[in-house]
Amino acid sequence: MKLRRALSVSAATAALLPVAMAAAPASQAAPAAELPKCSDLGQPHNNTFVGRTFGMPKSITLGTHWTTYTATLTNTSAKELKSFELSAKLGSYIYNEGERDLSPYGDLEYWDTSQRAWKTLRQAGGNAGGTIPAPKTLKPRESVHVQLRFRVSTDLPLDQTYDAFTGLTGTFVDRYSETDCTARGDADGGFSPRKG
C-alpha cells in the first residue's frame, strides 16, 4: 500500500500499461539486434528515460526468500520511441580478473498481469534475466511499470565482495549522425548479499 501511495499521479495513471505489455508476444523482441549502439557512434549522454525502483533493500539474505520491488521507466523526451524493448537482469559488476558474476546463483521473475502469475527470466547461458513483453512504442511522458522479484542461492560463494544489481532496461531505435542505432535507459538498484 505504501508503495502505491509513493507513486505520482502520472505514474499511477500509467499503471494499467503492464496489462498491455503482458499481451504483446515475446517473439516480436529484438528487431534492432543488428544495429550499432548509439553510444558507439558518439551520441552524447541520452536523457530519454527516467528510471526509478521502489522497494529495493540495501542488502538481502541468501536463501529461498523472495525480494519484491517495482521498476519504472518513463519516456521524458518529446519524441515517441520506436521499436521499444524491455528486459530485466540480475547480476553483479566484474572489476577484476577472477571475480565471478552473481547472476547464475540467482532467480529473477516478473509479474505477468494478464495471466496473474510470476514468470521466470533465464538467459540461455544460465544467467538470471531476459526479455519482458512490452508495447513496441512508448509515447512522450508514457511509463512502463513492472513488478519484479529475485532471490540469491546460499550456494553463492562469499569469498569476494559483490557489487550486485537488478532492474529494467529499455531500448529503442534512435537516429544519430544519419545512422539508425540503439539507445537505452535503466531503472535498477544495487544491493549486497549476506549470509542469513
Beta strands, then each sheet from edge to edge (+ up, - down):
strand 1: 49-54
strand 2: 59-61
strand 3: 67-75
strand 4: 82-93
strand 5: 106-112
strand 6: 117-120
strand 7: 129-132
strand 8: 143-152
strand 9: 163-176
strand 10: 179-194
sheet 1: 1+ 3- 8+ 5- 6+
sheet 2: 2+ 10+ 9- 4+ 7-
end
